[in-house]
Each structure stands twice: as C-alpha cells, then as structure tokens.
Amino acid sequence: MDTGILHTHHLLGVLLLVLVGAPIVLPTWADRLKKVHMILDTLLLLTGIYLLWKAPLALSAPYILKYILVIGAIGLAVAGSRKRNKKLSMAAFLLLAYGYGLSLQRDFFLRSDAARVASLAREEVSLEAGAELYRTLCARCHGPEGRAGYRKSASLHPAQQTDTSYWAAVIRAGKGVMPAHGYLTEAQISSLILYLKGWQ
C-alpha cells in the first residue's frame, strides 16, 4: 500500500504542476480548472499526510522544505488564479517544480543518489563510509535503525540472509521494490555491508 500511495502522490504532484502551469499559458482555463485544482490539492495533501506518518525520513530537512514549498505554492496558485496574476502563478509553478525535484532526489541541489555518494569510500573500505551510504541510500525505506519495514522493506536486525555475496548482489541489482544501485563501487558496497554486519 505504501508504494501505491507514494506513486499516487507523485502522479498528483505532476498533475498539479500541469494545472498550475496551464493558466500561465492559457489564462482562460483558470476558472475551468478551479474545482479540479481543489480536488487535486486535497488529494495531494492527504497522500502527503499518509506518507508523513509512514515514511521513516519524512521529517528530514529536504522533506520539511518540500512541505513548506508545496503549501506556499498552493496558496500562490490560488491567489494567482483569483487575481489572474501570471507572476503569482509562475512563482507557484517554480516552487512546485523545485518541491517535486526535492521529493525525488532528497537533496537541496537536486543531485542524484549516484552523484551524492560518488566521493564516499571510492577506494578504501570504512565503517564511516558505510554509515553515510546507509543514511543516504537505505534509511528512507529501512529506517535509521534498519527496522522500518516501509514499502515492505526487510528488517535488517538480523537480516534474512547473512551471506555477504547475497547482500552485494541485492545492493547492486535491487530486489522487489528496492532499486538497483549499480553505480556503487566495490569499495562502497563493501563499506555498506561492513556497516550492516554490525547489526547482525
């Protein structure tokens, strides 16, 4: 269910972007889209509240900024629509676009996971690099302590499998809803496994 709500939330975000942007290009559409806009705003907020309750890192700094931006953008979009002010609508569109990027990348500079971890444990295996890799890549579903179970993620206390080669294969190729992390180096994977072994 978590995955379905998350995908719905992202879809609503894209639709809201389109709705906020449409009156900028087609001002006559503003009145026609008011009811649809209200419905999407409500659904976006409801799915967002559910994810805030369920997601392990929902109160991390990038997500808190995203909530502020989305609420501000909705207010600007409503004001822009009522006053037929393109500048307010454009500001709302830009805030929503940045907020959407923030929700996908979880990074203030909208860098991908691969870019954010590129400098960690490139050559040397270390527990510190493993901890940082875990916080950056894994904690959003497994939780800070590895027990979250968000989006059906497995508990890492103890892990279902303890074979190091199995862990490396899952990290590299992904499994189920867990994404692949093929961009990680062997040293990065070894650092991450070293960190996870501390919980076994």
N, C-alpha and C positions, 0 to 999 in steps of 0.2 A: 504494500500500500504506500509506503514511504516513497518508493521510486515513482509510482504513478502520480502522487501529489506533486513531487518535485518536477516531473515533466510537464504536468498541467500548469504549475506556477511559471515555468519558463515560457510555455506557449502563451499564457496570459500576458506575460511581460512583453513578448514580441507583438501581440495583438494591440496592446496598449500603446506601444511605440508607434504603430501604424495609425491608430486612432488619434494620437496627439499630433502626429506629423501631417495627417490628411488635411486638416483645416488651414495649415500654413500654405499648402499648395492650392487647395480648393476651399476658399473661405465660405462658400455657400453650403458646404457639408456640415458646418459646425452645429447647426440646430438639429439636423437629421440624426446626428450621432450621439446626442446627449444621453438618451436612455441606454444605448449600448455602452457608452462610456461609463455610466453609473454602475451598470451590471458588472462590467469587467473590473472596475476599481474595487468593487465589493468582493468579487471572487479572488482577485489578486491579494487583497488584504487577508481574507480568510485562509487561503492556502499558505500565505506567508506566516500567519499566526500559528498554523499547524506545524510548519517547518521550524519555526522559532522554538516551539515546545519540544519537538522531536530531535532536531539535528544537534549533534554534540558540540559543534563550534558555532552555534547560532548567535552567541554573544561575543564573538571575536570582533576586533576593531573594524575590519573591512565590511562585515555584515551590518554592524551598527551604523556605519556611514551609509551603507546601502539603504537601510530603513529610513533614515533621515532624508536622503535624496529622493526616494520614491514618494514619501508623504509630501515633501515640498513640491515635487514635480506634479503630483495630482492637484494640489492647491493652485499652482501656477496654471495648469491646463484648464481648470475650471474657470479661473479668473480671466484667462486669455480668451476662452470661448464666450463667456458672458459679455466681455467688453470688446470682443472682436479685435483683440490686440495681438498682432503677429509676433511682437517681441516677447511677450509673456509665453505664448505658445512655443516659440523657438527655444526659450530658456527651459521650459518644461521638457521638451523633446531631448535637449542636450543632457539635462540631468538624468532623465530616464535611460538614455543610451549609455551614459557612464555607469549608472547604477546596475544596468543589465550586465555590462562588461565586468564590473566588480563582482557580481554574483557568480559569474562563470569562472573567473580567474582567481578570486580571493586575494587580489594583490592591487595595491593602490596605483601601481604603474601599468596594470593590465598585462603583466608578463605571464607567460605560460608556466606550467609546472616545470617543464624542462629547463626554461631559462632561469627560474628561481633557484633550482638545485644544481645548476651547472658547476658552481665552484665548490660544492661540498664533497669531500673525500674523493677527489679525482684520481689520486694515486695511492694515498695511504688509507688503510682501514682504521677507523676510530669509533669509539663509543659515542663521542660528542657529535660526530657527523651523522651517525645512525639515529641519535635522538632528534637532531634537527630535521633529518629526512622524514622521520616518522611524523613529527609535528606538522611538516609542510604537506606531506602527501597522504598520510594514513589516518590521522586523528579525526578528520572530518567525517569519517564513517565509523571507524573502530572506537573513536573517543580517545581522550587524553590518556586513559589508563588501559585501553585495549578491550573494554568490556561493553561498549555501547550497543552493539547489535543494530545500529542504524542501517536501513536498506538491506537488512538480513545479513549484515557482516558477521563473520565468525568471531567468537571470543578468542582472544589471544592469551588467556590465562586458564589453563595451559592451552596451547594451540592444538587443533585437532590432529595435526601432523607435526612431528618434530624433526623430520628429515630435512637437512639443510638444502639438498638439491631440489626437493619438492618446493620449499619456500622460494628458492631462487627462480624456479620455473613459473610459479604463480605471480611473483612480483614482476617478472619480465613479460609474461604473456597475458596476465589477468585471468580471472575466473568468474563466471556468472556476471553479476553487475559490477564487479571490481574491474576497473580499467587496466589496460596493459601499461607498463612503464618501461617500454623497450629502449628509451633514451638513457636509462641509467647505466653507468659503467659497472664493471665487475666489482671495483672497489666500493662503489656506492651501495650495491646490492649486499656485499659482504658486511659493510658498516651497518646497514639496516638490520640484517639478520643477527649480527652481534648484539645490537640493542634489544631485539625481540627475545633473544635467548635468555636475557636477564630476567624475563618474566616466567620462564619455564620451571 
